[in-house]
């Protein structure tokens, strides 16, 4: 059976990468780290000096990912979600964390104050969650809290449980 594709999204620093690494190791998903793919393949339109980050060329990224998504079994990680085709994903997991922890995590990454403020506002106003709700069916969106190692472990189990339910539904079809 071909595994479904899932999307893991959320504000930078919330724990998406840790979760995706665990899902790849424990559930045999192929981890598609969009930031890494963009960097390696130079899918960049320009560089945003203010936020000290590249601006994604969405068309080039989507063209690259399309054949991989057709194969199934991918966990796609990115901080934005609304430009991916809904048909690609059986589930969208939005990773959240407390703002006090997020601030410390962003500082540890040596983000400038403007970038920290912007990301903090994204989390406070739940921009990634609302973006996912606007772009995907509500029944495939799941919110995951990721403050601790215990949260990470519970989130892996939650995705595992979801995957088992997905497999059971698709074995009947």
C-alpha positions as CSV (number, residue, x, y, z in Angstrom):
1,X,0.0,0.0,0.0
2,X,1.2,3.5,-0.9
3,X,1.5,5.8,2.1
4,X,-0.4,9.1,2.0
5,X,1.4,12.5,1.8
6,X,1.1,14.7,4.8
7,X,2.0,18.3,5.4
8,X,3.6,19.6,8.6
9,X,3.4,23.4,8.9
10,X,3.7,26.1,11.6
11,X,5.7,29.1,12.6
12,X,9.5,28.8,12.4
13,X,10.8,27.4,15.7
14,X,7.7,25.5,16.8
15,X,9.2,22.0,16.3
16,X,8.3,21.0,12.7
17,X,11.7,19.6,11.8
18,X,12.0,17.5,15.0
19,X,8.6,16.1,14.3
20,X,9.4,15.4,10.6
21,X,12.6,13.7,11.5
22,X,10.8,11.4,13.9
23,X,8.1,10.6,11.3
24,X,10.7,9.8,8.7
25,X,12.5,7.5,11.1
26,X,9.5,5.8,12.8
27,X,6.8,5.8,10.1
28,X,8.9,5.5,7.0
29,X,7.8,8.8,5.4
30,X,10.2,10.5,3.0
31,X,10.9,13.9,4.6
32,X,10.7,16.8,2.1
33,X,12.2,19.8,3.9
34,X,11.0,22.6,1.7
35,X,13.6,25.1,3.0
36,X,16.4,22.7,2.2
37,X,15.0,21.9,-1.2
38,X,14.7,25.5,-2.1
39,X,18.2,26.2,-0.9
40,X,19.8,23.3,-2.7
41,X,17.9,23.8,-6.0
42,X,18.0,27.6,-5.8
43,X,14.2,28.0,-6.1
44,X,14.5,31.6,-5.1
45,X,13.0,34.7,-6.7
46,X,15.0,37.2,-4.6
47,X,16.4,37.8,-1.2
48,X,14.5,39.7,1.5
49,X,17.0,41.9,3.2
50,X,14.6,43.0,5.9
51,X,13.8,39.5,7.1
52,X,17.2,38.0,6.0
53,X,15.7,35.2,4.1
54,X,15.1,34.1,0.5
55,X,11.8,34.6,-1.3
56,X,10.5,31.3,-2.6
57,X,9.8,30.6,-6.3
58,X,6.6,28.6,-5.7
59,X,6.2,27.4,-9.3
60,X,9.7,25.9,-9.5
61,X,9.2,24.2,-6.1
62,X,5.8,22.8,-7.1
63,X,7.1,21.5,-10.4
64,X,9.9,19.7,-8.4
65,X,7.6,18.2,-5.8
66,X,4.8,17.1,-8.2
67,X,6.4,13.7,-9.2
68,X,7.4,13.0,-5.6
69,X,3.9,13.7,-4.4
70,X,2.5,11.2,-7.0
71,X,4.6,8.5,-5.4
72,X,3.1,9.1,-2.0
73,X,4.7,8.5,1.4
74,X,6.0,12.1,1.9
75,X,6.0,14.3,4.9
76,X,6.4,17.9,3.6
77,X,7.6,20.5,6.0
78,X,7.3,24.2,5.5
79,X,6.1,27.3,7.5
80,X,3.6,28.2,4.8
81,X,0.9,26.0,3.4
82,X,-1.6,27.8,1.2
83,X,0.2,27.4,-2.1
84,X,0.4,23.6,-2.1
85,X,-2.4,21.8,-4.0
86,X,-4.9,20.4,-1.6
87,X,-5.0,17.1,-3.6
88,X,-1.5,16.4,-2.4
89,X,-2.3,15.8,1.2
90,X,-4.4,13.4,3.2
91,X,-3.6,15.4,6.4
92,X,-2.2,18.7,7.5
93,X,-0.5,18.9,10.9
94,X,0.0,22.5,12.3
95,X,2.7,22.6,15.0
96,X,2.3,25.2,17.7
97,X,4.3,26.1,20.8
98,X,4.0,28.5,23.7
99,X,5.3,32.0,22.8
100,X,7.8,32.1,25.7
101,X,9.4,29.0,24.3
102,X,9.2,30.2,20.8
103,X,11.0,33.4,21.6
104,X,13.9,31.5,23.2
105,X,14.1,29.1,20.2
106,X,14.2,32.0,17.7
107,X,16.8,33.8,19.7
108,X,18.9,30.7,19.8
109,X,18.7,30.7,16.0
110,X,20.2,34.2,16.1
111,X,17.2,35.7,14.3
112,X,17.2,39.5,14.2
113,X,14.7,41.3,16.4
114,X,12.4,42.2,13.4
115,X,12.3,38.5,12.3
116,X,11.6,37.4,15.9
117,X,8.8,39.9,16.3
118,X,7.3,38.8,12.9
119,X,7.4,35.1,13.8
120,X,6.1,35.8,17.3
121,X,3.1,37.7,15.8
122,X,2.5,34.8,13.4
123,X,2.2,32.4,16.3
124,X,0.2,34.7,18.6
125,X,-2.3,35.4,15.8
126,X,-2.2,31.7,14.7
127,X,-1.4,32.7,11.1
128,X,-0.2,29.2,10.0
129,X,-3.3,27.5,11.5
130,X,-5.7,30.0,9.8
131,X,-3.8,29.7,6.5
132,X,-4.2,25.9,6.6
133,X,-7.9,26.3,7.5
134,X,-8.4,28.6,4.6
135,X,-6.6,26.3,2.1
136,X,-7.6,22.8,3.2
137,X,-10.7,20.9,4.3
138,X,-11.2,21.3,8.0
139,X,-11.4,17.5,8.6
140,X,-7.8,17.0,7.5
141,X,-6.3,19.7,9.7
142,X,-4.8,18.7,13.1
143,X,-3.2,21.1,15.6
144,X,-0.2,19.8,17.6
145,X,1.3,21.4,20.6
146,X,5.1,21.1,20.8
147,X,6.6,22.5,23.9
148,X,8.4,19.5,25.3
149,X,10.0,16.1,24.4
150,X,6.8,14.5,25.8
151,X,4.8,16.6,23.4
152,X,7.0,15.5,20.5
153,X,6.5,11.8,21.5
154,X,2.8,12.3,21.8
155,X,2.6,14.0,18.4
156,X,4.5,11.2,16.7
157,X,1.9,8.8,18.3
158,X,-0.9,11.0,17.2
159,X,0.3,10.9,13.6
160,X,0.9,7.1,13.9
161,X,-2.7,6.7,15.1
162,X,-4.0,8.9,12.3
163,X,-2.0,6.8,9.8
164,X,-3.4,3.5,11.1
165,X,-6.9,4.9,10.7
166,X,-6.1,6.1,7.2
167,X,-4.7,2.6,6.3
168,X,-7.8,0.9,7.7
169,X,-10.1,3.1,5.7
170,X,-8.2,2.6,2.5
171,X,-7.9,-1.1,2.9
172,X,-11.7,-1.4,2.9
173,X,-12.0,0.7,-0.3
